[in-house]
């Protein structure tokens, strides 16, 4: 299934059965503070203004693979966590079909909304006994945003996403 947001089309990709053999390795920075990530990032990125009670910023990373992504991680001592991935929309090139594609490994994707903007909701089913991973993908401020939460309710994750601008 494809979901078109604005400039980007989100496409669900099948879970890999084995490790990938293709492509180059991603170059990831070491764990960074927010200040260090801002200094290294080639584009301005956003932080959520709403963080659930008990959650703290864990770390940031700058990943180049081949596009540059900013990854912000937040965690709580009780186990739930979420990660926010951001990248400039202009890094996604038009494909032969005229679409800019963002692939998401998920068991299901469906249309959603974040702050009234089109979004995709992705779900990765739990391993036996484990929590479901939920995610939202949306465009805002010239960026593609992807938030992934583990152990958080859908409404809580959407609230965090809506606070990111």
FIGU-272973 format. One line per field, with one value per atom (N, C-alpha, C): x, y, z; atom name; residue in one letter; residue number from 0. Coordinates in steps of 0.2 Angstrom, whole numbers. Each point is the difference from the previous one (the first is absolute). Example, Ala and Ser with C-alpha at 12.3 -4.5 7.8 and 13.67 -1.06 7.14 Angstrom:
2
u <- (66,-4,4,-2,4,-4)
v <- (-28,6,6,5,6,5)
w <- (39,0,0,-4,1,3)
at <- (N,CA,C,N,CA,C)
aa <- (A,A,A,S,S,S)
i <- (0,0,0,1,1,1)
//
This chain:
165
u <- (4,-4,4,-2,4,-5,3,-3,4,-3,3,-1,5,-1,0,5,0,5,7,5,2,-1,2,-5,1,-4,3,-4,2,-2,5,-1,2,-5,2,4,6,5,-1,1,0,6,-2,6,5,6,5,1,1,1,7,5,7,3,6,3,2,-1,1,7,1,7,2,-5,1,2,2,1,6,1,6,-2,4,-1,-2,-5,-1,5,2,5,-4,1,-4,5,-2,4,0,4,-1,-6,-1,-6,2,-5,1,-5,2,-5,-4,-5,-4,4,4,5,5,2,5,-3,-6,-4,-2,-2,-1,6,6,6,2,-1,1,-5,-6,-5,0,0,0,-7,-5,-7,-3,-4,-3,-5,0,-5,-4,-6,-4,0,-2,-1,-7,-2,-7,-1,-5,-1,-4,-3,-3,4,2,3,-4,-2,-4,4,-4,3,4,6,4,5,-1,5,5,6,6,3,3,4,6,1,5,7,-1,6,-3,5,-1,5,-1,5,-2,6,-1,2,-4,1,0,5,1,-1,-5,-1,-5,1,5,-3,-7,-3,3,-1,2,-7,1,-6,2,-4,1,-5,3,-3,0,-6,-1,-3,3,-3,-2,-5,-3,-2,1,-2,-2,-4,-2,3,1,3,-4,-7,-4,-1,4,1,-3,-6,-2,5,0,5,-3,3,-2,6,0,6,-3,3,-3,6,-2,5,-2,4,-1,5,-3,4,-3,4,-3,-3,-6,-4,4,5,3,5,2,5,-4,-6,-4,-1,4,-1,-6,-2,-6,2,-4,1,-2,0,-2,-8,-3,-7,-2,5,-2,-1,1,-2,7,0,5,-2,4,-3,4,-3,3,-3,5,-2,0,-6,-1,0,4,-1,-6,-6,-6,-4,-4,-5,-6,-1,-6,1,-2,0,-7,-2,-7,0,-4,-1,-1,3,-1,1,0,1,4,4,4,-1,-3,-2,-3,-5,-4,4,6,4,0,0,0,6,-1,5,-2,6,-1,1,-4,1,2,6,3,0,-1,0,4,4,5,-3,-3,-3,6,-2,4,3,6,2,-4,0,-4,2,-5,1,3,1,3,-5,2,-5,0,-5,-1,4,3,4,-5,-1,-5,5,-2,3,-5,2,-3,5,-1,4,-4,3,-3,5,-2,4,-2,6,-1,6,-1,6,5,-1,4,4,-2,3,-5,3,-4,1,-5,1,-3,3,-2,1,-5,0,-2,4,-1,0,-5,-1,-1,3,-1,-3,-6,-2,-5,-1,-4,-7,-5,-6,0,-5,0,-1,-5,-1,5,4,6,6,1,5,-3,-6,-3,1,-1,1,7,5,7,2,-3,1,-2,-6,-4,4,4,4,7,1,7,-1,3,-1,6)
v <- (-6,6,6,5,7,5,5,5,7,4,6,6,3,5,7,1,7,-1,1,-2,-7,-3,-7,-5,-6,-6,-5,-2,-5,-7,-4,-7,-5,-5,-5,-5,-2,-5,-6,-6,-6,-1,-3,-1,-5,2,-4,-7,-5,-7,-1,3,0,7,0,7,2,6,3,-1,-2,0,6,4,5,7,5,7,0,7,1,1,-1,1,7,1,7,2,7,3,4,-3,3,3,6,3,-3,1,-3,4,-3,3,8,4,7,3,6,4,4,3,4,6,3,6,-3,-6,-3,-2,-2,-2,6,5,7,2,0,2,-4,-7,-4,-1,2,-1,5,-2,5,3,-1,3,1,5,1,-6,-3,-5,2,-3,2,-5,2,-4,0,-5,0,5,4,4,-3,-6,-4,-7,-1,-6,-3,-7,-3,0,1,-1,-6,1,-6,-1,3,-1,6,-2,4,-1,6,-1,-5,-5,-5,2,1,2,2,3,2,-3,-1,-2,3,1,2,-6,-2,-6,2,-2,1,-7,-1,-6,-1,3,6,6,1,6,1,6,2,0,-4,0,2,3,2,-5,-3,-5,2,1,2,-5,-2,-6,2,-2,2,-7,0,-6,1,-5,0,-6,1,-6,-6,1,-6,-4,3,-4,3,3,3,5,1,5,2,6,2,3,0,2,5,6,4,1,-2,1,5,5,5,1,2,1,5,4,5,-3,2,-3,0,5,1,-6,-4,-5,-6,0,-6,2,-4,2,-4,3,-2,-7,-5,-7,0,-5,-1,1,-1,1,7,4,7,2,-5,0,0,4,-1,-5,-5,-6,0,-2,-1,-7,-5,-7,-1,-3,-2,-7,-3,-7,-1,-2,-1,-5,-3,-5,3,7,3,8,3,8,2,6,2,8,3,7,3,6,3,7,4,7,2,5,3,7,3,8,2,-5,2,-1,-2,-2,-7,-2,-7,-4,-6,-4,-7,-4,-8,-2,-5,-4,-7,-1,-7,-4,-6,-5,-6,-2,-6,-4,-6,-4,-3,-1,-2,-7,-1,-7,-3,-6,-3,2,3,3,7,3,7,5,6,6,1,3,2,6,1,6,4,6,4,6,3,6,4,6,5,3,1,4,6,6,6,5,5,5,6,4,6,4,7,4,-2,-3,-2,-6,-4,-6,-6,-6,-6,-2,-1,-2,-7,-4,-7,-2,0,-2,-7,-4,-7,-1,-3,-1,-7,-2,-6,0,-3,0,6,4,7,-1,3,-1,5,-2,4,7,2,7,3,-3,3,2,-5,1,5,0,6,7,0,6,3,-5,2,2,-3,2,6,2,6,6,-1,5,1,-4,1,5,6,5,4)
w <- (0,0,0,-4,0,3,4,3,-2,-4,-2,5,2,5,-3,-4,-3,-6,2,-4,0,5,1,0,-3,0,5,5,5,-3,0,-3,6,1,5,-4,4,-3,4,-3,4,5,6,4,-3,1,-3,4,-4,3,2,-3,1,0,3,-1,-7,-1,-7,-2,-7,-2,-5,-1,-5,3,-3,2,5,0,5,7,4,8,1,5,2,4,0,4,6,6,5,5,3,5,6,5,6,4,6,3,2,-2,1,4,3,4,-6,2,-4,-3,4,-3,-5,2,-5,-7,1,-6,-4,3,-4,-3,3,-3,-6,0,-6,-5,1,-4,-6,-6,-6,-1,4,-1,7,1,7,1,6,2,6,1,5,6,6,6,2,3,2,6,0,6,6,-2,5,1,6,1,6,0,5,7,5,7,0,3,1,-5,-6,-6,1,-3,0,-7,-2,-6,1,-4,1,-4,-7,-4,-7,-4,-7,-4,-7,-4,-7,-4,-7,-4,-4,-4,-8,-3,-7,-4,-4,-3,-6,-6,-1,2,1,2,7,3,6,5,5,5,7,3,7,4,5,4,7,3,7,4,6,4,7,2,6,4,6,4,7,3,7,3,7,4,0,-1,0,-7,-5,-6,-6,-1,-6,-2,-7,-3,-7,-2,-7,-3,-7,-4,-5,-1,-6,-5,-6,-6,-4,-2,-4,-6,-6,-6,-4,-4,-4,-6,-2,-6,-6,-1,-7,0,5,-1,-4,0,-3,-7,-5,-7,-3,-6,-3,-4,1,-3,-7,-3,-7,-1,6,0,1,1,2,7,4,7,4,6,5,5,1,4,7,5,7,1,1,2,7,3,7,0,5,1,5,-2,5,-2,5,-2,-3,2,-3,0,-5,0,-2,2,-1,0,-3,0,7,2,6,-1,6,0,6,-1,5,0,5,0,-7,-2,-6,-7,0,-6,-1,-6,-2,3,2,4,-2,1,0,7,2,6,-2,3,-1,6,-1,6,-1,4,0,6,-2,5,5,6,5,-1,3,0,6,0,6,7,3,7,0,-6,-1,-2,1,-2,-7,-2,-7,-1,-6,-2,-4,1,-4,-2,-6,-3,-4,0,-5,-4,-7,-4,-3,0,-2,-3,-4,-2,4,2,3,0,-2,0,-5,-6,-5,2,5,3,-1,0,1,7,4,7,0,4,2,7,4,7,1,4,1,8,2,7,2,6,2,7,2,6,2,-5,0,-3,2,-3,-7,-4,-6,1,5,1,3,4,3,-5,-5,-5,-5,-1,-5,4,6,4,-1,1,0,-7,-5,-7,-2,3,-2,4,5,3,-3,-5,-4,-6,1,-6,1)
at <- (N,CA,C,N,CA,C,N,CA,C,N,CA,C,N,CA,C,N,CA,C,N,CA,C,N,CA,C,N,CA,C,N,CA,C,N,CA,C,N,CA,C,N,CA,C,N,CA,C,N,CA,C,N,CA,C,N,CA,C,N,CA,C,N,CA,C,N,CA,C,N,CA,C,N,CA,C,N,CA,C,N,CA,C,N,CA,C,N,CA,C,N,CA,C,N,CA,C,N,CA,C,N,CA,C,N,CA,C,N,CA,C,N,CA,C,N,CA,C,N,CA,C,N,CA,C,N,CA,C,N,CA,C,N,CA,C,N,CA,C,N,CA,C,N,CA,C,N,CA,C,N,CA,C,N,CA,C,N,CA,C,N,CA,C,N,CA,C,N,CA,C,N,CA,C,N,CA,C,N,CA,C,N,CA,C,N,CA,C,N,CA,C,N,CA,C,N,CA,C,N,CA,C,N,CA,C,N,CA,C,N,CA,C,N,CA,C,N,CA,C,N,CA,C,N,CA,C,N,CA,C,N,CA,C,N,CA,C,N,CA,C,N,CA,C,N,CA,C,N,CA,C,N,CA,C,N,CA,C,N,CA,C,N,CA,C,N,CA,C,N,CA,C,N,CA,C,N,CA,C,N,CA,C,N,CA,C,N,CA,C,N,CA,C,N,CA,C,N,CA,C,N,CA,C,N,CA,C,N,CA,C,N,CA,C,N,CA,C,N,CA,C,N,CA,C,N,CA,C,N,CA,C,N,CA,C,N,CA,C,N,CA,C,N,CA,C,N,CA,C,N,CA,C,N,CA,C,N,CA,C,N,CA,C,N,CA,C,N,CA,C,N,CA,C,N,CA,C,N,CA,C,N,CA,C,N,CA,C,N,CA,C,N,CA,C,N,CA,C,N,CA,C,N,CA,C,N,CA,C,N,CA,C,N,CA,C,N,CA,C,N,CA,C,N,CA,C,N,CA,C,N,CA,C,N,CA,C,N,CA,C,N,CA,C,N,CA,C,N,CA,C,N,CA,C,N,CA,C,N,CA,C,N,CA,C,N,CA,C,N,CA,C,N,CA,C,N,CA,C,N,CA,C,N,CA,C,N,CA,C,N,CA,C,N,CA,C,N,CA,C,N,CA,C,N,CA,C,N,CA,C,N,CA,C,N,CA,C,N,CA,C,N,CA,C,N,CA,C,N,CA,C,N,CA,C,N,CA,C,N,CA,C,N,CA,C,N,CA,C,N,CA,C,N,CA,C,N,CA,C,N,CA,C,N,CA,C,N,CA,C,N,CA,C,N,CA,C)
aa <- (X,X,X,X,X,X,X,X,X,X,X,X,X,X,X,X,X,X,X,X,X,X,X,X,X,X,X,X,X,X,X,X,X,X,X,X,X,X,X,X,X,X,X,X,X,X,X,X,X,X,X,X,X,X,X,X,X,X,X,X,X,X,X,X,X,X,X,X,X,X,X,X,X,X,X,X,X,X,X,X,X,X,X,X,X,X,X,X,X,X,X,X,X,X,X,X,X,X,X,X,X,X,X,X,X,X,X,X,X,X,X,X,X,X,X,X,X,X,X,X,X,X,X,X,X,X,X,X,X,X,X,X,X,X,X,X,X,X,X,X,X,X,X,X,X,X,X,X,X,X,X,X,X,X,X,X,X,X,X,X,X,X,X,X,X,X,X,X,X,X,X,X,X,X,X,X,X,X,X,X,X,X,X,X,X,X,X,X,X,X,X,X,X,X,X,X,X,X,X,X,X,X,X,X,X,X,X,X,X,X,X,X,X,X,X,X,X,X,X,X,X,X,X,X,X,X,X,X,X,X,X,X,X,X,X,X,X,X,X,X,X,X,X,X,X,X,X,X,X,X,X,X,X,X,X,X,X,X,X,X,X,X,X,X,X,X,X,X,X,X,X,X,X,X,X,X,X,X,X,X,X,X,X,X,X,X,X,X,X,X,X,X,X,X,X,X,X,X,X,X,X,X,X,X,X,X,X,X,X,X,X,X,X,X,X,X,X,X,X,X,X,X,X,X,X,X,X,X,X,X,X,X,X,X,X,X,X,X,X,X,X,X,X,X,X,X,X,X,X,X,X,X,X,X,X,X,X,X,X,X,X,X,X,X,X,X,X,X,X,X,X,X,X,X,X,X,X,X,X,X,X,X,X,X,X,X,X,X,X,X,X,X,X,X,X,X,X,X,X,X,X,X,X,X,X,X,X,X,X,X,X,X,X,X,X,X,X,X,X,X,X,X,X,X,X,X,X,X,X,X,X,X,X,X,X,X,X,X,X,X,X,X,X,X,X,X,X,X,X,X,X,X,X,X,X,X,X,X,X,X,X,X,X,X,X,X,X,X,X,X,X,X,X,X,X,X,X,X,X,X,X,X,X,X,X,X,X,X,X,X,X,X,X,X,X)
i <- (0,0,0,1,1,1,2,2,2,3,3,3,4,4,4,5,5,5,6,6,6,7,7,7,8,8,8,9,9,9,10,10,10,11,11,11,12,12,12,13,13,13,14,14,14,15,15,15,16,16,16,17,17,17,18,18,18,19,19,19,20,20,20,21,21,21,22,22,22,23,23,23,24,24,24,25,25,25,26,26,26,27,27,27,28,28,28,29,29,29,30,30,30,31,31,31,32,32,32,33,33,33,34,34,34,35,35,35,36,36,36,37,37,37,38,38,38,39,39,39,40,40,40,41,41,41,42,42,42,43,43,43,44,44,44,45,45,45,46,46,46,47,47,47,48,48,48,49,49,49,50,50,50,51,51,51,52,52,52,53,53,53,54,54,54,55,55,55,56,56,56,57,57,57,58,58,58,59,59,59,60,60,60,61,61,61,62,62,62,63,63,63,64,64,64,65,65,65,66,66,66,67,67,67,68,68,68,69,69,69,70,70,70,71,71,71,72,72,72,73,73,73,74,74,74,75,75,75,76,76,76,77,77,77,78,78,78,79,79,79,80,80,80,81,81,81,82,82,82,83,83,83,84,84,84,85,85,85,86,86,86,87,87,87,88,88,88,89,89,89,90,90,90,91,91,91,92,92,92,93,93,93,94,94,94,95,95,95,96,96,96,97,97,97,98,98,98,99,99,99,100,100,100,101,101,101,102,102,102,103,103,103,104,104,104,105,105,105,106,106,106,107,107,107,108,108,108,109,109,109,110,110,110,111,111,111,112,112,112,113,113,113,114,114,114,115,115,115,116,116,116,117,117,117,118,118,118,119,119,119,120,120,120,121,121,121,122,122,122,123,123,123,124,124,124,125,125,125,126,126,126,127,127,127,128,128,128,129,129,129,130,130,130,131,131,131,132,132,132,133,133,133,134,134,134,135,135,135,136,136,136,137,137,137,138,138,138,139,139,139,140,140,140,141,141,141,142,142,142,143,143,143,144,144,144,145,145,145,146,146,146,147,147,147,148,148,148,149,149,149,150,150,150,151,151,151,152,152,152,153,153,153,154,154,154,155,155,155,156,156,156,157,157,157,158,158,158,159,159,159,160,160,160,161,161,161,162,162,162,163,163,163,164,164,164)
//
